[in-house]
Amino acid sequence: MLRQINSPGGVSIVCEVTGQGPALVLVHGAGSARWGFDLLRPLLERSFTVMAVDRRGRGDSGDGEGLYSIGQEFADVAAVVTEAGHGAMLFGHSYGGLVAAGAAVLLPGLEKLVLYEPPMGGVLTGEAWIERYERQLEAGERSAAVRAFLRDVGGYSEAEIEQMEDTPAWAKRLAVAPTVPRELRAERALVLESLGLGALAARCLMFVGSKSPAWAKRSTDAYAAALADVRVHRLEGHGHGGTVTAPEWIARELIRA
């Protein structure tokens, strides 16, 4: 079932709602949408009412007029969690983890926050890389651009990328490719301290893969140092895409959280 929630700025944010139990809001990363949790979500539906978000500008959600800001995304996700009700858990992967952390600061009643390798600001890539990506999009080389993003930013191996290309989700990745530059620039400009994470009362669980890129490990350490109540789980043998390569492991930890 699709559920529509209006953000404070008037943008319609759509979630796919499945399962039963306390609410669990899933926030996807850059270059993705709610389908990024397709392998994880079925493992959670017996324990949670799962709300998989389409962040603004993709899937069934709307997009705001004017300049993009990450603060808009914080407000979007905070609105979804508020709609989910008291006791909801919030989980964000990658850039979605950054968005989830920013939303959590707006939710004084939030009790449980889960973050999988959220970038800490200024670590994903530089302006020259973003401009090269944009030139590839303009030249109609969308598949090459997405491959470069997954390899250079996400740290995926060529074999993992080839596996992604063989799935129905690849066409969906290509469709959302134009949303990537604005998010990379927002992350590039962010200063982690500006989020005020030390004031969060929510218990936080963090995931980091043993094979994840260096920026992901550095960022996880930075978030863990900033949060008052946090524990970090290491996914041995997995990288930044653990929601796809280790969904059973992640589901088990979310159910235990």
KEKE-3310 file (N, C-alpha, C; in steps of 0.2 Angstrom, whole numbers, plus 5000, padded with zeros to 4 digits):
npx = (5004:5003:5007:5003:5012:5012:5025:5032:5035:5026:5028:5024:5027:5030:5027:5030:5020:5020:5018:5016:5015:5025:5030:5043:5053:5061:5075:5082:5098:5108:5105:5096:5080:5064:5064:5077:5077:5071:5075:5077:5066:5055:5059:5057:5044:5035:5038:5037:5028:5032:5039:5044:5052:5051:5062:5062:5059:5060:5054:5037:5036:5035:5043:5052:5050:5062:5079:5087:5089:5097:5091:5078:5075:5078:5066:5056:5058:5056:5043:5037:5040:5034:5021:5020:5020:5020:5034:5040:5054:5068:5077:5092:5101:5117:5118:5105:5106:5112:5102:5092:5098:5099:5085:5081:5086:5076:5066:5061:5055:5059:5065:5073:5086:5094:5108:5117:5132:5132:5137:5149:5150:5158:5166:5162:5165:5173:5171:5175:5173:5159:5155:5160:5152:5140:5142:5143:5129:5123:5128:5121:5126:5121:5122:5135:5138:5131:5138:5150:5148:5143:5155:5166:5161:5152:5160:5158:5162:5168:5162:5151:5144:5141:5132:5121:5117:5111:5099:5081:5080:5090:5086:5078:5088:5095:5085:5084:5096:5099:5097:5107:5119:5115:5114:5126:5133:5127:5131:5144:5145:5141:5144:5148:5146:5136:5124:5121:5121:5124:5115:5105:5093:5089:5092:5105:5110:5123:5129:5143:5153:5165:5172:5169:5171:5184:5180:5167:5170:5177:5168:5158:5165:5166:5152:5149:5157:5151:5138:5128:5123:5126:5130:5140:5140:5149:5150:5156:5165:5157:5152:5147:5135:5127:5113:5109:5118:5118:5105:5098:5106:5105:5092:5089:5097:5090:5077:5081:5085)
npy = (4994:5011:5026:5043:5057:5074:5085:5098:5109:5107:5097:5081:5067:5050:5034:5016:5005:4991:4975:4972:4978:4988:5004:5006:5016:5017:5024:5028:5029:5040:5040:5030:5023:5019:5006:5001:4994:4982:4969:4968:4973:4962:4954:4960:4962:4954:4958:4972:4987:4992:5006:5011:5024:5035:5046:5064:5070:5058:5041:5039:5051:5069:5084:5099:5116:5127:5130:5115:5109:5101:5102:5102:5089:5083:5088:5082:5069:5069:5072:5061:5051:5057:5055:5042:5039:5037:5029:5024:5017:5023:5021:5024:5023:5026:5041:5043:5039:5050:5060:5054:5056:5070:5072:5066:5075:5084:5077:5076:5066:5054:5037:5027:5025:5021:5019:5017:5018:5033:5048:5060:5073:5082:5071:5062:5065:5076:5092:5092:5079:5078:5087:5080:5069:5075:5079:5067:5063:5073:5070:5059:5047:5039:5026:5024:5034:5031:5019:5023:5031:5021:5014:5023:5031:5024:5013:5000:4984:4979:4967:4967:4978:4974:4963:4971:4977:4967:4966:4970:4982:4991:4999:5008:5014:5021:5030:5038:5044:5058:5065:5064:5073:5085:5080:5075:5087:5094:5086:5088:5101:5100:5102:5091:5094:5104:5098:5095:5083:5078:5081:5072:5061:5049:5031:5024:5014:5008:5003:4996:4991:4979:4979:4991:5008:5019:5032:5029:5022:5031:5041:5034:5032:5046:5049:5041:5046:5058:5055:5052:5040:5026:5012:5001:4990:4979:4973:4959:4955:4962:4976:4993:4991:4982:4981:4974:4963:4957:4956:4948:4948:4961:4963:4955:4961:4973:4969:4965:4977)
npz = (5000:4996:5004:5006:5012:5017:5017:5028:5018:5009:4999:4992:5000:4997:5004:5004:5012:5022:5031:5049:5065:5077:5070:5057:5049:5033:5025:5010:5001:4991:4973:4973:4978:4986:4982:4984:4996:4994:4996:5009:5016:5015:5025:5037:5039:5047:5059:5060:5055:5040:5033:5019:5012:4998:4994:4991:4974:4967:4962:4968:4975:4976:4971:4977:4972:4966:4974:4979:4996:5009:5021:5019:5016:5028:5035:5028:5031:5045:5045:5040:5050:5061:5057:5057:5070:5089:5095:5084:5074:5066:5051:5041:5026:5020:5011:5015:5028:5033:5031:5039:5051:5052:5052:5064:5074:5074:5080:5095:5102:5097:5099:5094:5083:5068:5059:5044:5039:5037:5027:5033:5029:5017:5012:5002:4988:4976:4968:4954:4951:4952:4942:4930:4931:4928:4915:4908:4910:4902:4890:4887:4892:4903:4909:4910:4919:4931:4934:4937:4948:4957:4958:4962:4972:4980:4982:4977:4969:4952:4949:4958:4953:4940:4943:4948:4936:4930:4935:4937:4944:4939:4928:4935:4943:4934:4930:4941:4941:4938:4951:4959:4958:4966:4978:4981:4981:4992:5003:5002:5006:5019:5037:5050:5063:5063:5064:5077:5084:5097:5106:5104:5111:5108:5107:5097:5084:5074:5058:5050:5036:5034:5022:5017:5009:5013:5017:5022:5034:5041:5043:5050:5062:5066:5068:5078:5088:5090:5095:5109:5114:5108:5098:5089:5075:5066:5050:5044:5030:5021:5012:5007:5003:5011:5013:5003:5001:5013:5019:5028:5040:5044:5046:5057:5067:5067:5072:5084:5090)
capx = (5000:5006:5004:5006:5012:5014:5030:5031:5036:5020:5030:5021:5032:5026:5030:5026:5018:5019:5019:5012:5019:5028:5033:5050:5054:5067:5077:5087:5103:5108:5105:5091:5073:5062:5065:5083:5076:5067:5077:5077:5059:5051:5062:5055:5036:5032:5039:5036:5024:5038:5037:5050:5051:5053:5064:5059:5063:5061:5048:5031:5036:5035:5050:5050:5052:5068:5085:5087:5093:5097:5086:5071:5075:5077:5059:5052:5058:5053:5036:5035:5041:5028:5015:5021:5017:5025:5038:5043:5061:5071:5083:5094:5107:5121:5115:5099:5108:5113:5095:5089:5101:5096:5078:5081:5087:5069:5061:5063:5052:5062:5068:5078:5089:5099:5112:5121:5137:5130:5143:5149:5151:5164:5170:5160:5168:5175:5167:5177:5170:5152:5155:5161:5146:5135:5144:5141:5122:5121:5130:5117:5130:5119:5124:5142:5139:5129:5143:5156:5145:5143:5162:5170:5158:5149:5165:5156:5167:5165:5157:5145:5140:5138:5126:5116:5115:5107:5092:5076:5082:5095:5083:5076:5094:5096:5080:5085:5103:5100:5096:5114:5123:5113:5115:5134:5135:5124:5135:5151:5145:5139:5149:5144:5144:5130:5118:5119:5119:5126:5108:5100:5092:5088:5097:5107:5113:5126:5132:5148:5155:5173:5175:5167:5176:5187:5175:5162:5173:5179:5161:5155:5168:5164:5145:5149:5160:5146:5132:5128:5121:5127:5134:5142:5140:5153:5147:5162:5164:5152:5153:5142:5128:5124:5106:5108:5122:5117:5099:5096:5110:5103:5085:5090:5099:5084:5072:5084:5086)
capy = (5000:5017:5031:5050:5062:5080:5088:5105:5113:5105:5092:5075:5061:5044:5028:5010:5003:4984:4972:4974:4979:4995:5007:5006:5020:5016:5030:5026:5033:5043:5036:5025:5025:5014:4999:4999:4990:4976:4962:4969:4974:4956:4950:4964:4963:4951:4962:4980:4990:4995:5012:5013:5031:5038:5053:5069:5070:5051:5037:5042:5057:5075:5088:5106:5121:5131:5127:5110:5109:5095:5103:5100:5082:5082:5090:5077:5062:5070:5072:5054:5048:5059:5052:5034:5038:5036:5022:5022:5017:5027:5018:5027:5020:5030:5048:5042:5039:5058:5063:5052:5059:5077:5072:5064:5080:5087:5073:5075:5060:5048:5033:5022:5028:5016:5022:5012:5022:5040:5052:5065:5079:5083:5065:5058:5066:5083:5096:5090:5072:5079:5090:5075:5065:5079:5079:5061:5063:5077:5066:5053:5041:5038:5020:5025:5038:5027:5014:5027:5033:5016:5012:5028:5034:5018:5008:4993:4981:4979:4961:4969:4982:4969:4960:4976:4979:4962:4966:4975:4989:4995:5004:5012:5017:5026:5035:5043:5047:5066:5068:5062:5079:5090:5077:5075:5094:5095:5082:5091:5107:5099:5101:5087:5097:5108:5094:5095:5076:5077:5083:5067:5057:5042:5026:5024:5008:5010:4997:4998:4985:4978:4980:4997:5012:5023:5037:5026:5020:5037:5044:5030:5034:5052:5049:5037:5050:5063:5053:5051:5034:5023:5006:5000:4983:4978:4968:4956:4952:4966:4983:4998:4988:4977:4980:4969:4958:4954:4958:4944:4950:4968:4962:4952:4967:4978:4966:4965:4984)
capz = (5000:4996:5009:5005:5018:5015:5021:5029:5013:5004:4995:4994:5001:4997:5007:5003:5019:5022:5037:5055:5071:5077:5063:5055:5043:5030:5021:5006:5000:4984:4967:4974:4980:4991:4980:4987:5002:4992:4999:5017:5018:5017:5031:5043:5039:5052:5066:5059:5050:5037:5029:5014:5009:4991:4995:4986:4968:4964:4963:4968:4978:4973:4972:4978:4967:4968:4975:4984:5002:5013:5027:5016:5017:5036:5037:5024:5034:5051:5044:5039:5057:5065:5054:5059:5077:5094:5095:5077:5073:5060:5049:5035:5023:5016:5011:5018:5035:5035:5031:5045:5057:5053:5054:5071:5078:5074:5083:5102:5105:5094:5104:5091:5077:5065:5053:5040:5035:5034:5026:5039:5026:5014:5011:4996:4981:4974:4963:4948:4949:4951:4935:4925:4931:4925:4908:4906:4909:4897:4884:4886:4895:4910:4912:4912:4925:4937:4935:4940:4955:4962:4959:4965:4978:4984:4983:4974:4964:4946:4949:4961:4948:4934:4946:4948:4929:4927:4939:4935:4947:4935:4924:4940:4945:4928:4930:4947:4941:4939:4957:4962:4959:4971:4985:4982:4983:4999:5007:5002:5010:5026:5043:5054:5070:5062:5065:5084:5086:5104:5109:5103:5117:5105:5106:5090:5082:5068:5054:5045:5033:5034:5015:5015:5007:5019:5019:5026:5040:5045:5045:5056:5068:5068:5071:5085:5093:5091:5098:5116:5116:5102:5098:5082:5073:5060:5045:5042:5023:5017:5011:5008:5000:5015:5013:4997:5002:5020:5022:5034:5046:5046:5048:5063:5071:5068:5076:5091:5092)
cpx = (5004:5003:5007:5006:5015:5019:5029:5031:5030:5022:5026:5026:5028:5030:5026:5026:5017:5020:5014:5017:5021:5031:5040:5050:5061:5069:5083:5092:5103:5108:5100:5084:5071:5063:5072:5083:5072:5069:5077:5070:5055:5053:5060:5047:5032:5033:5038:5031:5030:5035:5043:5048:5054:5055:5062:5063:5063:5055:5042:5030:5037:5042:5048:5053:5058:5074:5084:5091:5092:5092:5079:5070:5074:5069:5055:5052:5055:5046:5033:5035:5035:5022:5015:5019:5022:5028:5041:5051:5063:5077:5085:5100:5110:5119:5109:5100:5109:5107:5092:5092:5099:5089:5077:5082:5080:5064:5063:5061:5055:5066:5074:5080:5094:5102:5117:5126:5135:5136:5143:5150:5158:5169:5168:5164:5169:5170:5169:5174:5163:5151:5156:5155:5141:5136:5142:5133:5120:5123:5126:5121:5128:5121:5131:5143:5137:5134:5149:5154:5146:5151:5166:5167:5156:5154:5163:5162:5164:5160:5151:5140:5137:5132:5120:5113:5110:5100:5087:5077:5086:5092:5080:5082:5095:5091:5081:5092:5104:5099:5103:5118:5121:5114:5122:5136:5133:5129:5142:5151:5144:5145:5145:5142:5138:5124:5116:5118:5120:5119:5103:5099:5090:5094:5099:5112:5116:5129:5137:5151:5163:5176:5172:5172:5178:5183:5170:5164:5174:5173:5158:5158:5166:5157:5145:5152:5155:5140:5133:5127:5121:5131:5135:5143:5144:5151:5154:5161:5160:5154:5148:5135:5126:5117:5104:5111:5121:5111:5096:5099:5107:5096:5085:5092:5093:5079:5074:5084:5081)
cpy = (5006:5022:5038:5054:5068:5083:5095:5110:5112:5100:5085:5069:5055:5038:5022:5007:4995:4981:4974:4974:4987:4998:5007:5010:5019:5021:5028:5031:5036:5038:5030:5027:5019:5007:4996:4994:4983:4970:4962:4969:4967:4953:4954:4964:4959:4954:4969:4981:4994:5000:5014:5019:5032:5045:5058:5069:5063:5047:5041:5049:5063:5078:5095:5110:5125:5127:5121:5111:5103:5096:5102:5093:5080:5083:5085:5071:5063:5070:5065:5050:5050:5056:5045:5033:5037:5029:5020:5022:5020:5024:5022:5024:5025:5038:5048:5042:5046:5061:5060:5055:5066:5077:5070:5070:5084:5083:5071:5068:5053:5044:5029:5025:5023:5019:5017:5017:5029:5044:5058:5072:5080:5077:5061:5059:5074:5086:5093:5083:5073:5082:5085:5070:5068:5079:5073:5060:5067:5074:5060:5046:5040:5032:5020:5029:5035:5022:5017:5029:5027:5013:5017:5031:5028:5013:5001:4991:4980:4973:4963:4973:4978:4966:4965:4977:4973:4961:4971:4982:4993:5000:5010:5017:5023:5031:5040:5046:5055:5069:5067:5069:5083:5087:5077:5082:5096:5092:5086:5097:5106:5099:5097:5090:5102:5104:5094:5088:5074:5078:5077:5062:5049:5037:5025:5017:5010:5003:5000:4991:4985:4979:4987:5002:5016:5028:5035:5024:5026:5041:5040:5032:5041:5053:5046:5042:5056:5061:5051:5044:5030:5016:5004:4993:4983:4972:4965:4953:4956:4973:4988:4996:4982:4976:4975:4963:4954:4956:4954:4946:4957:4967:4959:4957:4972:4976:4966:4972:4987)
cpz = (5000:5000:5007:5011:5015:5020:5023:5023:5007:4999:4997:4994:5001:5000:5005:5010:5018:5029:5043:5061:5072:5071:5063:5049:5040:5025:5017:5004:4993:4978:4968:4976:4984:4989:4982:4993:5000:4995:5006:5019:5020:5023:5038:5044:5044:5059:5066:5054:5046:5032:5025:5010:5002:4993:4990:4980:4964:4966:4963:4972:4974:4974:4973:4972:4970:4970:4980:4990:5006:5019:5025:5017:5024:5038:5034:5029:5042:5051:5044:5046:5061:5063:5057:5066:5082:5094:5089:5077:5066:5058:5042:5033:5019:5017:5015:5026:5037:5035:5037:5051:5058:5055:5062:5076:5079:5077:5090:5105:5102:5099:5101:5084:5074:5059:5050:5036:5032:5033:5031:5036:5023:5012:5005:4990:4981:4969:4956:4946:4948:4944:4930:4925:4927:4917:4905:4905:4903:4890:4882:4888:4902:4913:4914:4919:4931:4939:4939:4947:4960:4963:4964:4971:4983:4986:4981:4969:4958:4945:4952:4956:4942:4937:4946:4941:4927:4931:4936:4938:4943:4931:4929:4943:4940:4928:4936:4946:4941:4946:4961:4963:4965:4978:4986:4984:4990:5004:5008:5006:5017:5031:5048:5061:5069:5064:5072:5087:5094:5108:5109:5109:5114:5105:5099:5089:5075:5065:5050:5043:5033:5028:5013:5013:5013:5021:5024:5033:5044:5047:5050:5062:5071:5071:5077:5090:5095:5095:5105:5118:5109:5102:5090:5080:5066:5056:5042:5035:5019:5017:5012:5006:5004:5015:5008:4998:5008:5023:5028:5041:5048:5049:5055:5068:5072:5072:5083:5094:5097)
residu = (MET:LEU:ARG:GLN:ILE:ASN:SER:PRO:GLY:GLY:VAL:SER:ILE:VAL:CYS:GLU:VAL:THR:GLY:GLN:GLY:PRO:ALA:LEU:VAL:LEU:VAL:HIS:GLY:ALA:GLY:SER:ALA:ARG:TRP:GLY:PHE:ASP:LEU:LEU:ARG:PRO:LEU:LEU:GLU:ARG:SER:PHE:THR:VAL:MET:ALA:VAL:ASP:ARG:ARG:GLY:ARG:GLY:ASP:SER:GLY:ASP:GLY:GLU:GLY:LEU:TYR:SER:ILE:GLY:GLN:GLU:PHE:ALA:ASP:VAL:ALA:ALA:VAL:VAL:THR:GLU:ALA:GLY:HIS:GLY:ALA:MET:LEU:PHE:GLY:HIS:SER:TYR:GLY:GLY:LEU:VAL:ALA:ALA:GLY:ALA:ALA:VAL:LEU:LEU:PRO:GLY:LEU:GLU:LYS:LEU:VAL:LEU:TYR:GLU:PRO:PRO:MET:GLY:GLY:VAL:LEU:THR:GLY:GLU:ALA:TRP:ILE:GLU:ARG:TYR:GLU:ARG:GLN:LEU:GLU:ALA:GLY:GLU:ARG:SER:ALA:ALA:VAL:ARG:ALA:PHE:LEU:ARG:ASP:VAL:GLY:GLY:TYR:SER:GLU:ALA:GLU:ILE:GLU:GLN:MET:GLU:ASP:THR:PRO:ALA:TRP:ALA:LYS:ARG:LEU:ALA:VAL:ALA:PRO:THR:VAL:PRO:ARG:GLU:LEU:ARG:ALA:GLU:ARG:ALA:LEU:VAL:LEU:GLU:SER:LEU:GLY:LEU:GLY:ALA:LEU:ALA:ALA:ARG:CYS:LEU:MET:PHE:VAL:GLY:SER:LYS:SER:PRO:ALA:TRP:ALA:LYS:ARG:SER:THR:ASP:ALA:TYR:ALA:ALA:ALA:LEU:ALA:ASP:VAL:ARG:VAL:HIS:ARG:LEU:GLU:GLY:HIS:GLY:HIS:GLY:GLY:THR:VAL:THR:ALA:PRO:GLU:TRP:ILE:ALA:ARG:GLU:LEU:ILE:ARG:ALA)
# end
